[in-house]
Amino acid sequence: MRRLFCESCVNPYAGTSARANTSIVFADASKEIFPLEKTRVVYGTAKLPMAAQRVVLVNGAAKPLESAHYDCDGCGKGIYPGELCAALSAWRDDGRGEMGEWETEYLNPLSQEEYKRIVGVNRRLQGK
């Protein structure tokens, strides 16, 4: 499973998704959640989407989507280039190794500490 989440749907301070109705668990690194299930989270800033990343199949026909942003897999909000976001990967550890890295196609990675620092600065600037 591959998912991309906007800043509003990621709460790195709590270590979990901010949306109460989801069971996604964000880990600091690859970690066993259930037997044979692993997750990886990469925090960062969104890159400019490539046209090939913004296509959806409708009844077998490719339909282009707006290419100025990605869509959050949590709330559907647009994630524009430079905005904070996080990529979640989850896979079964069935002996084939880790899921291939895909996150850097969508975001510029930041450490979780750097991500938290930027979120904190943004909140202070917004008076929150």
C-alpha positions as a Markdown table, in Angstrom:
| # | Residue | x | y | z |
|---|---|---|---|---|
| 1 | Met | 0.0 | 0.0 | 0.0 |
| 2 | Arg | 1.2 | 3.5 | -0.9 |
| 3 | Arg | -0.4 | 6.6 | 0.5 |
| 4 | Leu | 0.4 | 10.4 | 0.4 |
| 5 | Phe | -0.9 | 12.6 | 3.2 |
| 6 | Cys | -1.2 | 16.4 | 3.6 |
| 7 | Glu | 0.1 | 18.2 | 6.7 |
| 8 | Ser | -3.4 | 18.4 | 8.2 |
| 9 | Cys | -3.8 | 14.6 | 8.1 |
| 10 | Val | -0.4 | 14.0 | 9.7 |
| 11 | Asn | 0.3 | 14.7 | 13.3 |
| 12 | Pro | 4.0 | 13.8 | 13.9 |
| 13 | Tyr | 3.8 | 15.0 | 17.6 |
| 14 | Ala | 1.3 | 12.2 | 18.4 |
| 15 | Gly | 2.9 | 9.7 | 16.0 |
| 16 | Thr | -0.5 | 8.9 | 14.4 |
| 17 | Ser | -2.8 | 10.2 | 11.8 |
| 18 | Ala | -4.8 | 13.2 | 13.0 |
| 19 | Arg | -8.0 | 11.9 | 11.5 |
| 20 | Ala | -9.8 | 10.0 | 14.3 |
| 21 | Asn | -11.6 | 7.6 | 11.9 |
| 22 | Thr | -8.4 | 6.0 | 10.5 |
| 23 | Ser | -6.2 | 3.3 | 11.9 |
| 24 | Ile | -3.0 | 4.3 | 10.1 |
| 25 | Val | 0.0 | 4.2 | 12.4 |
| 26 | Phe | 3.0 | 6.3 | 11.5 |
| 27 | Ala | 6.3 | 4.9 | 12.6 |
| 28 | Asp | 9.7 | 6.5 | 12.8 |
| 29 | Ala | 11.2 | 3.8 | 10.6 |
| 30 | Ser | 10.3 | 0.3 | 9.3 |
| 31 | Lys | 8.5 | -1.4 | 12.1 |
| 32 | Glu | 6.5 | -4.5 | 12.7 |
| 33 | Ile | 2.9 | -3.6 | 13.4 |
| 34 | Phe | 1.2 | -7.0 | 13.0 |
| 35 | Pro | 2.8 | -10.3 | 12.2 |
| 36 | Leu | 4.5 | -10.1 | 8.8 |
| 37 | Glu | 3.3 | -6.5 | 8.2 |
| 38 | Lys | 5.8 | -3.6 | 7.9 |
| 39 | Thr | 5.4 | 0.1 | 7.5 |
| 40 | Arg | 7.7 | 3.0 | 6.5 |
| 41 | Val | 6.9 | 6.7 | 6.7 |
| 42 | Val | 8.9 | 9.4 | 4.9 |
| 43 | Tyr | 8.2 | 13.1 | 5.8 |
| 44 | Gly | 9.0 | 15.9 | 3.4 |
| 45 | Thr | 7.8 | 18.6 | 1.1 |
| 46 | Ala | 5.8 | 17.8 | -2.1 |
| 47 | Lys | 7.4 | 17.9 | -5.5 |
| 48 | Leu | 5.8 | 19.2 | -8.7 |
| 49 | Pro | 3.7 | 16.3 | -10.0 |
| 50 | Met | 4.6 | 14.8 | -13.4 |
| 51 | Ala | 1.8 | 14.3 | -15.8 |
| 52 | Ala | 2.2 | 10.5 | -15.7 |
| 53 | Gln | 1.4 | 10.7 | -11.9 |
| 54 | Arg | -1.9 | 12.5 | -12.5 |
| 55 | Val | -3.9 | 10.0 | -14.5 |
| 56 | Val | -6.9 | 7.9 | -13.4 |
| 57 | Leu | -8.5 | 5.0 | -15.3 |
| 58 | Val | -12.3 | 5.4 | -15.8 |
| 59 | Asn | -13.9 | 2.4 | -17.4 |
| 60 | Gly | -10.5 | 1.5 | -18.8 |
| 61 | Ala | -9.9 | 4.9 | -20.4 |
| 62 | Ala | -7.1 | 7.1 | -19.0 |
| 63 | Lys | -8.3 | 10.5 | -17.9 |
| 64 | Pro | -5.8 | 13.3 | -16.9 |
| 65 | Leu | -6.2 | 15.0 | -13.6 |
| 66 | Glu | -5.1 | 18.6 | -12.6 |
| 67 | Ser | -1.3 | 18.4 | -12.6 |
| 68 | Ala | -0.6 | 21.4 | -10.3 |
| 69 | His | -0.9 | 19.2 | -7.1 |
| 70 | Tyr | -1.3 | 15.8 | -5.6 |
| 71 | Asp | -4.4 | 14.7 | -3.7 |
| 72 | Cys | -4.2 | 13.7 | -0.1 |
| 73 | Asp | -5.2 | 10.1 | 0.5 |
| 74 | Gly | -6.7 | 11.1 | 3.8 |
| 75 | Cys | -8.9 | 14.0 | 3.1 |
| 76 | Gly | -8.7 | 14.6 | -0.7 |
| 77 | Lys | -7.2 | 18.2 | -0.3 |
| 78 | Gly | -4.6 | 19.3 | -2.8 |
| 79 | Ile | -1.0 | 18.9 | -1.8 |
| 80 | Tyr | 0.9 | 21.6 | -3.7 |
| 81 | Pro | 4.7 | 21.8 | -4.5 |
| 82 | Gly | 6.6 | 22.8 | -1.4 |
| 83 | Glu | 3.9 | 21.9 | 1.1 |
| 84 | Leu | 4.6 | 19.6 | 4.0 |
| 85 | Cys | 3.4 | 16.0 | 3.5 |
| 86 | Ala | 4.2 | 12.4 | 4.4 |
| 87 | Ala | 4.3 | 9.2 | 2.4 |
| 88 | Leu | 3.2 | 5.9 | 4.0 |
| 89 | Ser | 4.2 | 2.5 | 2.7 |
| 90 | Ala | 2.8 | -0.8 | 4.2 |
| 91 | Trp | 3.6 | -4.3 | 3.0 |
| 92 | Arg | 3.6 | -7.9 | 4.0 |
| 93 | Asp | 7.0 | -9.3 | 5.0 |
| 94 | Asp | 6.6 | -12.5 | 3.1 |
| 95 | Gly | 10.3 | -13.1 | 2.3 |
| 96 | Arg | 10.5 | -10.9 | -0.8 |
| 97 | Gly | 12.1 | -8.0 | 1.1 |
| 98 | Glu | 11.1 | -4.4 | 1.7 |
| 99 | Met | 8.8 | -2.5 | -0.7 |
| 100 | Gly | 10.8 | -0.5 | -3.2 |
| 101 | Glu | 11.3 | 3.1 | -2.5 |
| 102 | Trp | 8.9 | 5.4 | -4.3 |
| 103 | Glu | 8.5 | 8.3 | -1.9 |
| 104 | Thr | 11.2 | 10.5 | -3.5 |
| 105 | Glu | 9.2 | 10.6 | -6.7 |
| 106 | Tyr | 6.6 | 12.6 | -4.8 |
| 107 | Leu | 8.4 | 14.4 | -2.1 |
| 108 | Asn | 11.7 | 15.9 | -1.0 |
| 109 | Pro | 12.5 | 13.9 | 2.3 |
| 110 | Leu | 13.0 | 15.6 | 5.7 |
| 111 | Ser | 13.8 | 13.9 | 8.9 |
| 112 | Gln | 10.9 | 13.6 | 11.3 |
| 113 | Glu | 12.7 | 16.0 | 13.6 |
| 114 | Glu | 13.0 | 18.6 | 10.9 |
| 115 | Tyr | 9.4 | 18.1 | 9.8 |
| 116 | Lys | 8.3 | 18.7 | 13.5 |
| 117 | Arg | 10.4 | 21.8 | 13.7 |
| 118 | Ile | 8.9 | 23.3 | 10.5 |
| 119 | Val | 5.3 | 22.4 | 11.7 |
| 120 | Gly | 6.0 | 24.1 | 15.0 |
| 121 | Val | 7.4 | 27.3 | 13.4 |
| 122 | Asn | 4.4 | 27.4 | 11.0 |
| 123 | Arg | 2.0 | 27.1 | 14.0 |
| 124 | Arg | 3.7 | 29.8 | 15.9 |
| 125 | Leu | 3.6 | 32.1 | 12.8 |
| 126 | Gln | -0.2 | 31.4 | 12.5 |
| 127 | Gly | -0.7 | 32.0 | 16.2 |
| 128 | Lys | -1.9 | 28.4 | 17.0 |
